[in-house]
Structures are given as C-alpha cells and as structure tokens.
Amino acid sequence: MEAGGLPLELWRMILAYLHLPDLGRCSLVCRAWYELILSLDSTRWRQLCLGCTECRHPNWPNQPDVEPESWREAFKQHYLASKTWAKNALDLESSICFSLFRRRKERRTLSVGPGHEFDSLGSALAMASLYDRIVLFPGVYEEQGEIILKVPVEIVGHGKLGEVTLLASIDQHCSTTRLCNLVFMPAWFSPFMFKTTSGHVQFDNCNFENGHIQVHGPGTCQVKFCTFRNTHVFLHNVPLCVLENCEFVGSENNSVTVEGHPSADKNWAYKYLLGLIKSSPSVLPTEASDSLLSLDLESRDQAWSPRTCDIVIEGSQSPTSPTSSSPKPGSKAGSQEAEVGSDGERVAQTPDSSDGGLSPSGEDEDEDQLTYRLSYQVQGPRPVLGGSFLGPPLPGASIQLPSCLVLNSLQQELQKDKEAMALASSVQGCLIRKCLFRDGKGGVFVCSYGRAKMEGNIFRNLTYAVRCIHNSKVVMLRNDIHRCRASGIFLRLEGGGLIAGNNIYHNAEAGVDIRKKSNPLILCNQIHHGLRSGIVVLGNGKGIIRNNQIFSNKEAGIYILYHGNPIVSGNHIFKGRAAGIAVNENGKGLITENVIRENQWGGVDIRRGGVPVLRSNLICFGYSDGVVVGDEGKGLIEGNTIYANKGCGVWMMSSSLPHVTSNHVSYNGLYGVAVFSQKDGSGEFPGGHGAQENFSEDGDAILWETELEKDEDPLRRPVTIALVESNSINHNGGNKEPNPFIPGLRHRSAGPHQGSGAGEHHIPGQDQQDHLPADLKQPRMHLAKQQVLGLQENV
C-alpha cells in the first residue's frame, strides 16, 4: 500500500462493509492488500462467521465463550466443509454459444411455503433437477408419506434455526444431498427421520428431536453444528462418517451406535472426507504443548544386573530352597529351563508376548513334582530409586520426586511407540470430534467389529460414556469424561484400541472397566476422584496401562481380579482413599516402574489368590503399609523401593506365599517386614480393598466366577513355602527388641481386622516364640541373604 495513503484504521473501516466475494478479490490485489484483509480477523471475519445462519460459534458446544485462534480460518474450514456434498457434481447440461464457448447452467432455487412457488417439500422435489436448492420458508411442514430423494438436492431452511420444522421420513436413493438450518421430527408413521444406504448426506446446523438417523455402508455422512435431543444415530458398516461440533442431549439409549467393520466398498465422498479431516486442526498434542520431562526407561533397564531363579515344588513334600544361580539336584531345571509366569503355569520363554511373556508350554506334567521357571529375571534394587531415598524423610517437607520419575507427555509416549502413533493418527469408521454428550443414558456404543475415533469431546451426566464390545476398536484422544452413573469407559468381549490423554473423573463406578479378554492401551490419562476404583481389570481382561496419573479415587487406583492380567507400568498412583493397586480373586498382572505414593491403605494389596509380578516400583509415603500380602496372596515382589510408609514396609499373612526378593525397604514407620498368623478358615477381611466392589455393567451384582474360564491354576495346588531373600531392610521403626524367632522380621498374630490392609490393623502380638501360634513355630517361610540394619538391632 502506497505511503501517504489512507491510514490502516480507515482502510479497515471501509473494508468492513465488504461481502465475502469482495474480500477475496481484494486479497488478490497485492501482498499489502492480502495482509490488510488478514488483519480484519477480529472484526469483519468474526462478523461473517457469527452472522452465518449455516454455522454456529466455532467452539460450540463445549467452549462457546472461547474465541478461536483465527476467525478467518474457522470460517474457511466451515465454508469448505459445507461444499463437500457437491464435490462429485459433473458439468451440467451446457448450451453452445457462438459454437466455441460453453456456459454452465445455473442451479435453480425452488421456494416452498405459503405464498411461494410450492406448498410442500414433496411437490418441490418432484420438479427438482440435479443440485437444485430448495428453500423452506418459516413454518411447519408435515409430509404424510415417505419422501424418496432421487436426485441430488440441497434443502435449506430460511431464517433462524427453529423457524422451519420438518416432520418427515426421508429415504435417500441419490448419490448426495445436503440439509441445513432445519428442525427434524419423525413423521407419525415412522421413527426414522432420515436414512441412506449408499449415498453421502451432509447435515449443517440442524436440530433432531425424538427419532432415529440411519446410515449404512458404503454410505457416508458429515454432520456439523447439530443438536440431537433424544435421537439415536445408527451407523452400520460405514467406511467413514464425521460428527463434529454436535450436541447430544437426553438420550434414552445410546446416542451414537457404530456397528460392524467399516465397509470395503467406499462411495465417492470417502476421499473428500478424508482430505477434509487431514486439513482440519487436530487434537493430537505437539511437543510445545507439554513441557513434561522425559523418562528414559530403556537406559535405566540396561543399568540393572540380572539373575535367574528356579523354583521346584514337589507335591506335599517339604519344598526345596530356591537358588540364585544353579538348580537343585534332581530338579528338571538342569537341562531344560522352564519359566513360571504370574499365573503359575508352566510356560515357555516368550519375552515378546503381549501378555507379559506368559504362554503355556505343556500339560503332561508329573503330578508328584511340578517344575516352574520364572518368566522374568530377578534383578537387584534399582539404583536410581534406591539412591534417591537413602536418607530419612524430613517431617513436614513436601514430597518432591526426582526428575527422572516425571511422567512423559503424550507426544513423547507416541513417539516412542510407533504402533500407538499409527493408531492415534488413523481414521476409520466414525470420527466424533468436539461434541457434547450430556444428560442421557449412553454416549457412544461400538460393537461387532466397529471402529470409532473420538477427539476432544465432553461426556457428562450419562450412565456411561463409551462402551466397546465384540472385537471393536476405539481411539479416544483428549476427551473429558465425568459424572457418569456407572463406568466412564467400558470394554468387554475382546474390545480394544487406544485411550490416551483423557480426563476421567467423578464417575460413580470405575473410570475405565476392562473385562472378558479386552486388551486396550491406556496411555497418559488423568483418572481421578472416582467414587469407586480408577481402573478395574477382571474376567480375563488384559491391557497395557502406562504413564497415567491415577489419584484421589475412593477405592483402589487399579483393581485387578478374576484372572485379569494387565501390564501396568510407569504410572503415578497417589492420594487414593484405599490401596494404590489391589490384586485379589486370582488376579494377575505385571506391575512395574510405577510410583505409588500417599495412599490411605496399602500401596499394593495382594490377597485371595492374587499372583502379580510386582517389580521395580517406588512405593512410598503411604499412610499404611507399603505392600500387603493377605490371605492366600502370591506372586513375585522384586526390586521395589518401599520407603517412608507409616505402617510396615511389607506386611504378610502366614497363609500367603509370595516371593519377596531384592527390595529396598527403609524408613517405614513400623517394621520392615512383618508376618502375621491366622487360623485356618478365618479368611474374611471386612472392608478389605473393595471387597464389596460392584462390577456389573449397570450396578447389578453378577457372579463372575460362573463366567470365567475353568483353566486349572497350578498355584492353587498345595504350596507350603514363601520366599524372602536378598532384600535390603534398614532404618525401619517398630520394637527395638530383637525377635528371637527370625532375625530381621517381625511375626505377630493377626488382630481383629485380620489383615484388612488399613493402617489401624497393626495390633501388637506376643514377642516370645512360646506365645506364637503353632503355624509360626514351624514356619512356612524361607529366608535367605537378608541385609537387615537399623533400629531392630539385628545386624
């Protein structure tokens, strides 16, 4: 723009009167004019965006008070999206002018309403040609028969949204259509307001009330700025559908159902929808959006020195002591090293298995002698964690974790996991983005090999937010899920996918419920302030639970039971009102590299047949015990740092059978390791870690034992030994008088609570062996290579 011309403020005032086509022409004049047009973002572009009757605020319905980064860009995205329906338009019939030039016929506009060309929508459609525009003027239009769309048309309501109401059942038989600025209600003879089987339909700025919308593949749909009141959207085998900036209110069933695998047949609109999705802003995080420090797990793993351990169990005879380097004579481990998994089955070495390296290798074992191998390597205490907490905790000081324990950002985790990155970037089936689901029964239901992706949505005040069943897959990124009357996210019957970067809180049941062989990746979520557990895994459920913050839940942060077998790694689980992680009722799992702190009950609670692998965790600052192994608890507890808990470091029942090795147990308020006795048959623990937890779909009790696989668990056979070896136990509190029975350990009789896991169950027993119960006089525990220091004077 020439110097000495009009001031920029005056130019902006003049240009504010231009319409959209004129603004486009001005931006093509020169670079200075282009920048001048861009500078109108908060004035003219904002007026154009908010004044358009075919769209709403760019951040509606979730953040209508938050302005977009660029009003021009938001208006551009909507304008391009509104033209998708006509992308397949061929040149219409042309007339020859001067034998050299072709002139394209203009689209007609047909007016419907009192005093206009047509009285009803049906009569206008009978006269419509390809890509004509039908305008409905204010009023209520009720069609007495089903409307069949045979040619591509655009049906638009005139005036403000709500002034044009259409009571009709529309069946689309053409390749494409667009409906805009209308209120839809079902006709008296059918609950379906719209359905299509092969074409593409586009809805912009519409309201749907008390009916159904149905799209079958290879049909596609594009829905934006629409409100669905008690309306069900049913998508069957769709290759791609986009629901964006929509509101779903008051559903009596599911708001959106995605059923069936995406169709291999794709209509003409598929590639245009895919291009539109890729060109629009994504909710995937960037490196600049999160400044969390990186946690390099691989480099720390290489610093550990591995050892192997063999265990031999011989029927009812006295068990042999495990060795750290060589097998016992007569054992089968000399020539053939089999490994024992967390489920106790004889397994082959499969380090790359998705179930944590557990797989059966044989069933014809000798019944008198069973040989097991550990499917893990026994490793020493972690140098990083052990070195960080050698000193006594300072009273009243705030808890500060080392920088190496700070959680990774979602972007960092996705960069490390290429498979997760590919899953997060993929688009297949249904894409639901920036929508609001509220005040109804269900949000999104994905079933029968369905595929759905949900980004940046809000789910609130529903019975459940998302259900994924029957081999279906969901990708959930950056959603907000709260105040559900049951579980927030529910997976069963081999459901899976990626659940990453979500905020899940204040739900009546579990934040995430995994069961019946479902196997999701749960990554970098915040799961907190739940009225029950944060995550539950049961009924042979699996999954990878990694790098999440799980805190302030009323029951266990992660609850594993009924043969649940997840991999739990790199999470921060803290400030829970019960246990950090609870494993019982034959629960399994690999629990490694987690920070478990400041929980009201035990940091980790194992009982009733629970048999996890608990490795290399930091369990600290708990208000009760660090690790609780209750009645019939089993599993490997290896290489953990158990520090500054107000109760005992490790609290065990004499009826439990864990393998406790290479742990660093220090500065706990009571004893480093305490063993309690219990009479046979008294295995009930009142209030024990969610024992009264309800795991039904809608809150009704279900006897899960009848639904589980009947596989025989070898560890449920009579086993008479627990192993405690190679631990560093020092500077713990408790009675300074040395125990005459086992140096370095404290054996006591269980109090009235019988090992409930709460802090108040530590009731002192008798100190002399003569007063110990009979089962403690002949102990069921083998101790080896203990390093015991500090206040108990057992050096």
N, C-alpha and C positions, 0 to 999 in steps of 0.2 A: 504494500500500500504506500502510495507516494507520501513523502514528507510534506508537511504543511496542509495535509488534507484534514478531513473531519476527525475530531477526537474519537478514540476507540469506544468510549462510552456512548457517544451519539450514534456511531455505527451499530452498536449492539441494540440500541433502542429502535433503530429503523428496521434492522433485520428481524426483530422480534415479531413483526407483523407478517412475515412471510410464511407461506404454507410449505409443506414438506417438499413438493417438487421444486419449488423455487430455491429452497435451501440447498438442495442437491446440485442445482445448476450453479449457484454462487460458489459452492465449494470447488467447482472445476475450473474457476477462472484462473487462479494462480495460487502459489504457496501461501501468500499472505492472507488471501481470502479464505483458503482452507482452514488455516489456524484461527481465523476470526470466527468461522462457523463452529469450530470445535469449542471455542470459548463461551458459547451460548449454552453450555451443558446444564447449568443450574437455573437457567431462565427459560428460553424457548424450547429446548429439548425436554425439559421437565414438564412444561405445559402440554406439549404434544403427547407425551407418554401418559400423563394422568387424564388428559381430555379424550383419549381414545375410548370409544364405547366397546371395543372388542377386546380390551385387556384391563387389568387392574394394576395395583401397585406391584412393581417387580418383586418385592419381598413378601407379598401376600401369599398365604395367610399367617405364616409363622412370625414374621417380623415386619408388620406393616408400618411401623414407626421408624424403621431404619432405612435410610436412603441408600440406593445402590452406589457402587463406586463411580459409575458413569451412567447418567440418564440416556445419553445418546446410544451407548452400547446396549442398554436394556431395551430401548425402543427398536433398535436394529434387530436384535435377536427375536423379538416378538414379530416384527414385520416379516422377517424371513420365514419364521415358523408358520405364519398364517398363510403363506403361499405354497406350502408343501403339497396340499391336496391337489393342486393343478399342475404339478411338475410333469405329469405324463401327457399334458394336453398337446395334441398334434395340431398342426396348422389346420384351421377350419376351412370350410369351403371358401374358395377365393374367386374373385371376379377378375377378368382380364381388362386392364386399362391400357389403351394405346398399344396393345399386343406385346408390351415389353415389361410392364410393372404389374406386380401382384399386390392386391390390397386385402389385408386380413379383415374378416368380418368382425364387427364389434359384438361383444356379449350383450345380450338383451337383459333388461331389468323388468321383471314382472311384479306388479304391485297387487297385494292381497289385503282386503279389508273393506269395511263399509265405505261406499262411495268410490271404490277403486276398480281396477280392471277385472279382478276376480274376487269371488266371495269366499272361497275356501282354498286350502292348500292343495287338495286333490285336483280341483279344476285347473289350477295353475300348473301343476306337474304334468297334466295331460297335454298342455300346449308348450311345454318347455323343450328347448333344444340343448345341445351339448354345452355345458359350462355356463348356462344362464344363471342369473342371480334373481332369486325370489325374495322379495321383501314383504314381511308380515308387519302390518301396522298395528298399533296397540289394540288389544282385545283378547278374548278367549276363543280359541279355535278347537272345536271338538270334532274329530273325524269318527264316523260311525263304522268304518271298515278299515281293514289293514291297508296301509299305504305301501306300495312297492315302488322303490326307486329304480327305474330302468335306464336312466341317462344321468351322467354326472351333473350335478347342480349344486348351487350354494344357497342355503336357506338362512336368512338373516332377520332378526327382529329389529324393528325400528324403534328408536327412543332408548330410554334407560332400561337396564335389566330389571325384569319383573313386570314390565308393562305388556309383554306379549307372552301368553301362556298357550301351550300346545298340548292337548290331550289326544294322543295318537299312539299307534303301534306301527313302527316303520321297519320294513324289511328291505335291506339294501341288496340289489342284484347288479348294480353297476360297479365300475372299477373304482370310483372315488366319489366322495361327497363331503361337504363342509356345512356344519350347523353352528350358528353363532348368535349370542345375545337372546337366548330363548329360555323359558321355563318349561320343562318337560314334566308331564304327569301321565300315568298309564291310562289307556282307554278302558272302558267298562268291561270289555270282553277279553283283555289280556294283560298280565302284569309286565310284559316286555315292552319297554318304550322304544328300544332300538336293537337291532341285531343284524349281523353281517357274517358271511362265511368265507368270502374270498377277497372282497374289496378293501379299500382303505377309507376310514372315516376320521374326520377331524372335528373335535368339539372345542369351541373357544367361548369363554365367558358365558357358560350356561348353568342353570340350576336343574337338578334332577330330584324328584321327590317321590318316594314310596313305590319304587318299581325296580326293574332289572334292565341291565345292558349286557348284551352277549356278543362276544367276538370269537369266532372260530378260525383257526389257521387254515389256509395261509393268509387269512385276513389280518390287517393291522389297524391300529388306532393311535391317534395322537390327541391327548386331552390336556387342556391348559386353562387355568383360571376358572375352574368349575367347582360347584358345590353339590355334594351328594347327601341328601337327607334321607336316611333310612332306605338307601338304594344300594343294590348289590351289583358289582361289576364282575362279570364272569368271563374269564379269558381261557380258552381251551386250545392247546397246541399252537399258540400264537408264536410266530418267529420273532416278532418284535412289536412291543407296544410301549408308549411313553405316557405316563401320567405325571404331570408337572404342575406345581403351584395349585393344588386342589385341596378341598376341604371335605372330609367325610365325617358326618355327624349322625349320631343316634341310630346306628345300625342294629337291627335285631338279630343279625347273624354275622357273617364275615362281610367286611366292606369290599374287599377285593379277593377273589379266588383265582389262583393261577394253577391250572390243571393240565397235566400231560407234557411230554417232552416237546420242545419247540419244533414246529414242522420243518422238514427239509425243503418243502416247497415254499418259495418266497414270492410274494407279489411284487409289482413294480415299485411300491413305496419303500420297500425294505432298505435299499441302498441310500435313499434320500433321508430317511430317519436316522440311519447310522451316521451319515455325514453331519446331520444336524446335531446329533449328540456329541460327536467329537469336536465340533466347532464351538459348543457352548461351554461356559465355565464349569470346571469340575470341582467336586468337594474333596478330591484327593489332596492330602497335605503336601506341602512343599518344605524344603529344608529350612526356609526362612520363617515358616510358621511355627516352628517348635525349636527351642534352644536347649532341649534336654541333652545332657551329656551321654556319650556312647558307652555301652557296657560290652567290652570285648570278651566274650565267653571263651572263644577258641584259644586265645593266648593264655588265659588262666588255666584252661584244661591241660595245656602242654606242660605246665609247671608242676603237676602232681606226679607222684611216683606210684604206679600201680602195683598191687599184689593180688594174687589169686587165692581163693579159699574153697576147699572142698568139704562137703558135709555128708556124712553117712548115717543113715537111720536104719536100725535093724529091729524090725518088728517090736516085740515087747521087751527085748533085752536092754541092758544098760547101753546107752549110746556112747560112741567114742568121741573123744575131744577133737574138734577141728584143728587142723594145722594150717599154717600160713604158706608153706612152700611145697611140702611133699605129702602124698596121700598116705593113709594108714595101711599097714599090711593087710592084704585080703580084700581091700576095697576095690571097686571097679574103676576108680579114677586113675589107676596107674597107667593103663594103656588107652583108655578111652575117657576123655574129659567131657562129661555131660554137664550142662548148666541148669541151675534151678531158677525159674522165673519168679516173679512176685506172686504168682498163683500156685507155686509149689509143684507144678507139673514138670515131668522130665522133658527137657527141651533141648533143641539143638542150638548151636551158636548162630544167631541171626541178628547181628548188630544193626542192620538196616531195616528191621521190621518196623512197621508203623505202630505196633503195639508195644514198643519199648524193647524189642528183641526177644519176644516171647513166642514160641511156637512149639507144639507138641512134636516129639520125635519118635515115640514108641509107646505101645500099650501092653506088651507082653513082658512086664517086669516080674521079677521074683517077689512073691507076696511076703516072704520072710525077710527079705532085705531089699530096701529101696535106696538107690543111689541118686543123689541130686548134685547138680552143679549150679553155682550162682551165675545168672545171666548178666553179671556186672563185674567190674573189677573193684576190689577192695582198695580204697585209697586213703591216704593219710589226711589229717585235718588240713583244711585249706589255709595256705599261708596268708592270703590276703585278709580273710575274715579273722583268723586266729591272731594275727599280728595287730589288727586294728582294735582289739578289745582285751589286751593283756592287762591293762590297768584297772583298778576298781572304778565303778561308776561314781560320778560326782553327785551327791544328793541335791535335788532340785534343779540340776542342769538340764537344759533342753537336749533332746536326742538329735544328734546330727550323724547321718550315715556318711561313710566315705564316698568320694565322688565316683568311684568305680561301681558303686551299687545303685546309682541313679538310673532310673528306667530309661530305656531307649525311646525315642519318638517313633510314631507310627511310620514315618518316612524311612527312618533308619532300619526298622524291622523289615519293611517291604523290600528295601534294597538288599538286605541280607538273604531274604527268602524269595527267590525268583518265582517260585510257583505261586506264592501268595500275591506277589506283584501282578502276575499274569491274571490271577483270579480277580483281583481288585480292578483291573483295567478292562476286563471282559464285559460285554453287553450281550445278553441273550435272554429271550423270553420277554419278561416285563421289567421295565425300568420305572421306578416310582421315586420321584425326586422333589424335595422341598414341599411335601404335602403335610397336612394336619389330620390326624385321626383322633377323634375325641368322643367321649360320652356315648359309648355304644358297647356292643358285646365283643366283637373281634375286629382286628385290624386287617392283616394280610394272611391268607391261608394258602400255602403252597403244597401241592400234593401230586402223587402219581408221576414222578419224574419231572415235575415242573421246575422252571428256572425263574428266579426273580432277583432283581438288584434294587436295593433301597438306599438312597443317599440323602442325608440332610433332612429327614422327616422328624416330626414330633408325634409320639403316641402317648396319649394321656387319658386317664379315667376310662379305661377299657377293661373287659375281663382279661384279655390277653392282647399283646401287640402283634406278635408274629408266631405262626405255627408252621413247621416244616416237617412233613412226614412222607413216607413211602418213596425213599430214594430220591427225594427232591433236593435241590441245592439253592441256598440263598447267599447273597453277598450283601452285607449290611455295613455301611460306612457312615460314621458321623451322625447317627440318629440319636434322638433324645426319647427315652422310654421311661415313663414314671406313672405311679399311682394306678397300676393295673391291679385288678381284684384277684388275679391268680399270678402265674409266672409271666414275666415280660416276654421272653423268647423261649419257645418250646420246640424241641426237636425229638422225634421218635421214628422208629422203623427205618433206620439207616438214612436219616436226613443228615445233611452236611452243608459245607460251604465255609464262608469267611465272615466272621463277626468282629469288626475292627473299629476302634476309635469311637465307640458309642458311650453315651452317658446313661446308665441304667440305675434307677434309684426309686426308693419309696414304693416298692411293689409288695403286695400282700404275701405272695409266695416267693419262690426263688427268682432272682434276676434272670438266670439262664438255667433251663431244665433240659438235661440231656439223658436220654434213655433208649433202650431197645436198639442197640448197635449203631446209634447215631454217632457221627465222627466229625465234628466241626473243628475249625481252627478259630480259637477265641483269642484275640490279639489286641493289646493296647486299649482296653476298655476301662472305664471307671464304673464299678459296680458297688453301690454303697447305700446305706440307710434303708436296707430292706427289712421288712417285718419278719422275714424268715432267713434262709441262707442266701448267700450271694450267688453261688453256682452249686447245683446238685448234679451228680452223675450216678445213675443207677440203672438196674435192669440191663446189664451188659453194655451200657453206654461207654463210649470212648471219647476221643477228642484230644486236642492239644490246647492247653490253657497257658498262654505265655504273655509275660510282660504287661499284666493287668494291675490296676490298683483296686483292691477289694477291701473295703473298710466300713466300719460303723454299722455292720449288719447285726440283727438281733440274734441270729443263730450262727452256725459255723460259716466262715467265709467261703470255704469249699467243703462240700459234704459228699463223700464217696461211699456207696453202699450197694448191696445186692449185685455183686460182681461188676460194678462199674470199674473201668480200667483206663483212666486218662493219663496223659503226660502233663504234669504241672511244673512249669519251670519259669524262673525269672520274674515271678510276681511279687508284689508288695501286698501283704495281707496284714492289716493292722486295725487296732482300736475296735475290734469286734466285741460284742457283749457275750460271746460264748467262745468256742475254740476257734483258732485260726483255720486249721484243716482237721476235719473229723473223718475217720475211716472205720467203718464197722459193718456188721452184717455181710461178711465175706467180701467187702470192698477191696480193691487192689490199687494199682497206680504207681507210676514213677514220679516222685516228688523231689525236685532237685533245683538248686540255685535260687530258692525263694528267700525273701526277707519277711519273717513272721514276727511281729512285734506288738506289744502293748494290747494283747487280747485278755479278756477277763478270765477265761478258762485256760486250759492247756493250749500252748502254741500248736501242738499236733496231738490229737487224741485218737488212739487206736484201740479197738476192742471188738468183741463178738465176732471173731474170725477175720477181722481186718488184716490184710497181709500186704502192706505197701512197701515200696523201696523209698526210704527217706534219706536222701543223700545231699551233702554239701549245702545245707540250708543254714541261714542265720536265724536263730530263734532266740529272741532277746526281749528284755524289759516287759515280760508278761506279768500280769497281776496274780497268776497262779503258777503252775508248773510249766516247764519248757516242753517236755514230751511226756504224755501219759499213755501207758500201755495197760489197758484194763483187762478184764476177764477174757481169756481166750484170744488176746491180741497177739499178732505175729508180725513177721516182716523184718526187713533189714533197716537198721538205723546207723548210718555210716557217714563219717567225715563231716558231721554238723558242728557248728559253733553254737553252744547253748549257754547263754550269758545273761546274767543280771536279771533273772526271773525271781519274783518274790517267793515262789514256792521252791520245789525241788527242781534240779536240772532234768533228771529223768525219774519218773515215778512209775513203778511197775507192780502189777499183781503177781503173786507167786504162781498163779494159774496161767500167766501169759508166757509166750515162747518167742520172744524177739531175739534178733542177733544185733547186739549193740557193739559197734567197733569203731575205733579211730575217731572218736568225737572229742571235742574240746569243751569241757563242762566246767565253768568257772563263775565265781562271784554270784552264785544264786543264793537266795535268802535262806533256804533250808539246806537239805542235803544235796550233794552232787547226784548220787543215785540212791533211791530209796525203794526197797522191796517190801510189799505188803502181803500178808497171808489172808486167805479167805477159805471158809469151809465150803466143801463141795455142795452144790445145789443152791447156793445163795448168789446167783449171778445177776440179780436185777439191780439196776442203778437208777434210782429215782432222779429224774431231771437230767439224765446224762446226755448232753450234747445232742439235742434234737431228737431224743428217743421217741418223742411224740410228734415228730415231724409228719406232715401230711404231704404225700407225694402224688395225689390224684390229679387228674387234669383240671378239674373244676373245684377241687376241695373235698371230694368224697373219698373215704378210705377205700383202698384197694389192697388186697393181699398179693403182694408182688411175688412171693415165693412160688405161687402156683403158675406164674407166667415165665419163670426163669428156666434156662436150660438145665438139664439134670446131670451135667457133667460131674463126675466124681472128683473131689478135690483131695489129693493125697495128703495135704497138710491137715485135713480133718481127721486122719487116722491118728491113733495114739502116738504122741510125741512127748518125750519126757525130759527135754533139755532146753534151756535157754542159754545163750552165749553172750558174755560180756567180756570183751578183750580189747587191748591196745588203746584204751581211752586215756586222755589227759584230764584228770579230775582234781581241781585245785581251787583254793580260796573260796570254798562254799561255807555257808553258815551251818546252823544246827548244833547239836550237842557236841561239846568238845571231848567228852569221854569216849575213848576208843571202843569200838564194838568188838566183843570177844569172839564173835562168830565169823564174820568175813571182813577182813581189813578193807577200809575204804568205802564200804557200803553200809547202808542203814536198813535193817529189817524191822518192820513193825507190823502189828496186827491192824487190819483194816477197821476203821471206825464205823459208826452207824451209816455214813453215806456210802461206804463200800466202793470207793473209787469213782465218784461221780464226775471227777475232772474239775470240780470247782475248788477254789483256794481253801475254803473252810473245812475240807475233809481231812486235813492233816492233824489227826489226834494222836498224841504221843502214846506209844505202847510200852511194853516192858523192855528193859535193856539187857537182861541176862538171858542166856540161852535156855536155862531151866524153865523160864516162863514162856518161851516161844512155843507156838503150835507145833504139832508133830511133823507137819509137812515141811517146816523150816529147819527142824533138827536134821533132817536128811534132805538137803536142798536139791531142787530141780534145776539149778543154775551152775554153769561152769564159768569161772573167772580166770582170765589169763592176761599176763603182761599189763597190769593196770599201773598207771602212774598216778599216785594219789598224794596230794600235797595239801598244806594249809591247816585250817582250824581243827580238823578232826584228829590231828596228831598221829597219823598212821603212816608216816614216811618210812 
